[in-house]
Amino acid sequence: MAIYIFQPDALKRMAALEGADWLSRQAEDRTPYGFNAWRDAWQLKSECPTAEPEDSVRDFMSDPGDGAIYGQGGYNRYVVRTDGELVLLGWSASTHMRERAQQQGFTLG
């Protein structure tokens, strides 16, 4: 079962992989590498495709999947597909993390 950035439990499911420290930083992280910026940008684009985003998210809104949400320490890169699906890039994660991600329901890309 795929996980989408707009699902209410998407952040919690990522935190199950990335840990409590990563989760606590997400509340303040509005960089293009944080979950909330991606969720907000995806929502804005889906609700109003002609809306002008903040400069910090402009690049990846024009081409979802071009950037990534970074996991703990910058490892485990997640991209957001145009339909909102969160995909863990397999090259960015250890074998153990790829297995855990698939058990959580993440697609590997």
C-alpha positions in Angstrom: 0.0 0.0 0.0 1.5 3.3 -1.1 2.0 6.3 1.2 1.0 9.8 0.1 2.2 13.1 1.4 -1.4 14.2 2.0 -2.3 11.2 4.2 -2.8 12.3 7.8 -0.4 9.7 9.0 2.4 10.2 6.4 4.6 12.2 8.7 4.2 9.7 11.5 5.1 6.8 9.1 8.2 8.6 8.0 9.1 9.3 11.6 8.8 5.5 12.4 11.8 5.1 10.0 13.7 8.3 10.7 13.3 8.6 14.5 12.2 11.1 17.2 15.0 13.6 16.5 14.1 13.9 12.9 10.4 14.2 13.8 11.0 17.0 16.3 13.0 19.0 13.6 10.1 18.8 11.1 8.0 21.2 13.2 10.4 24.0 12.4 11.9 22.9 9.1 10.5 24.9 6.2 13.5 24.2 3.9 13.1 22.4 0.6 14.4 19.3 2.4 11.7 19.1 5.1 8.4 17.3 5.1 6.2 20.3 5.9 7.5 22.4 3.0 6.8 19.6 0.6 3.4 18.9 2.0 2.4 22.6 1.8 3.8 22.9 -1.7 2.0 19.8 -2.9 -1.2 21.0 -1.4 -0.9 24.5 -2.8 -0.1 23.1 -6.3 -3.0 20.6 -6.1 -5.5 23.3 -5.0 -4.3 26.1 -7.2 -1.9 25.2 -10.0 -1.3 28.8 -10.9 -0.5 30.0 -7.3 3.0 31.5 -6.8 5.0 29.5 -4.1 7.7 30.8 -1.9 11.1 31.0 -3.6 12.4 28.2 -1.5 9.9 25.7 -2.9 9.5 27.1 -6.4 12.1 24.8 -8.0 10.6 21.5 -6.9 7.0 22.6 -7.4 7.6 23.0 -11.1 8.8 19.4 -11.3 7.8 17.2 -8.4 10.4 14.6 -7.8 13.2 16.9 -8.7 14.1 17.5 -5.0 13.8 15.3 -2.0 12.8 15.2 1.6 15.9 14.3 3.6 15.8 11.7 6.3 17.9 11.8 9.5 21.3 13.2 8.8 20.6 13.7 5.2 20.3 10.0 4.4 17.2 8.3 3.1 15.9 10.6 0.4 12.2 10.6 -0.3 10.7 12.1 -3.5 7.1 13.2 -4.0 5.6 12.0 -7.2 3.1 14.1 -9.1 0.2 12.1 -7.5 1.6 12.8 -4.0 3.1 9.4 -3.4 6.2 9.4 -1.2 8.9 7.2 -2.6 12.2 6.2 -0.9 15.1 6.4 -3.3 16.7 3.0 -3.0 20.2 4.3 -3.6 20.0 6.6 -0.6 19.2 4.0 2.0 20.9 0.9 3.5 19.5 -2.6 2.8 18.0 -2.6 6.3 16.3 0.7 5.8 14.9 -0.3 2.4 13.4 -3.4 4.0 11.9 -1.4 6.9 10.5 1.2 4.5 8.8 -1.5 2.4 7.3 -3.0 5.6 5.9 0.5 6.4 4.3 0.7 3.0 6.8 2.9 1.1 7.5 2.3 -2.5 11.2 2.1 -3.5 12.4 4.2 -6.4 
